[in-house]
Amino acid sequence: MSDTDTRSKTRVKPKVERPKMYKVILLNDDYTPREFVVKVLKAEFGMGEDRAYAVMLTAHRKGVCVVAVYARDIAETKADRANDMARQAGFPLRFTTEPEE
């Protein structure tokens, strides 16, 4: 029997990391009606009326508001779909994504 047969084998555990999360951010503009912003927040982000209105008001007052935090692909898909809704309705409403720190 050789030395290699008697040694215990070391198992390497793969390091599993949580996926990096991304913020979906609502950018305020002076043209999109508040009611439409609330409609988009409810439709794409599953918010209730009160929550959607509060998010819209925060963006209106501060210029931006974090809508939600998701894994990158989900955040980008939701932002894109919300932007498409606004574009199709003829509004300049914009959602962006950025990495969560």
Stockholm file with secondary structure:
# STOCKHOLM 1.0

chainA/1-101         MSDTDTRSKTRVKPKVERPKMYKVILLNDDYTPREFVVKVLKAEFGMGEDRAYAVMLTAHRKGVCVVAVYARDIAETKADRANDMARQAGFPLRFTTEPEE
#=GR chainA/1-101 SS CCHHHHSCCCCCCCCCCCCCEEEEEEECCSSSCHHHHHHHHHHHHCCCHHHHHHHHHHHHHHSEEEEEEEEHHHHHHHHHHHHHHHHHHTCCCEEEEEECC
#=GC SS_cons         CCHHHHSCCCCCCCCCCCCCEEEEEEECCSSSCHHHHHHHHHHHHCCCHHHHHHHHHHHHHHSEEEEEEEEHHHHHHHHHHHHHHHHHHTCCCEEEEEECC
//
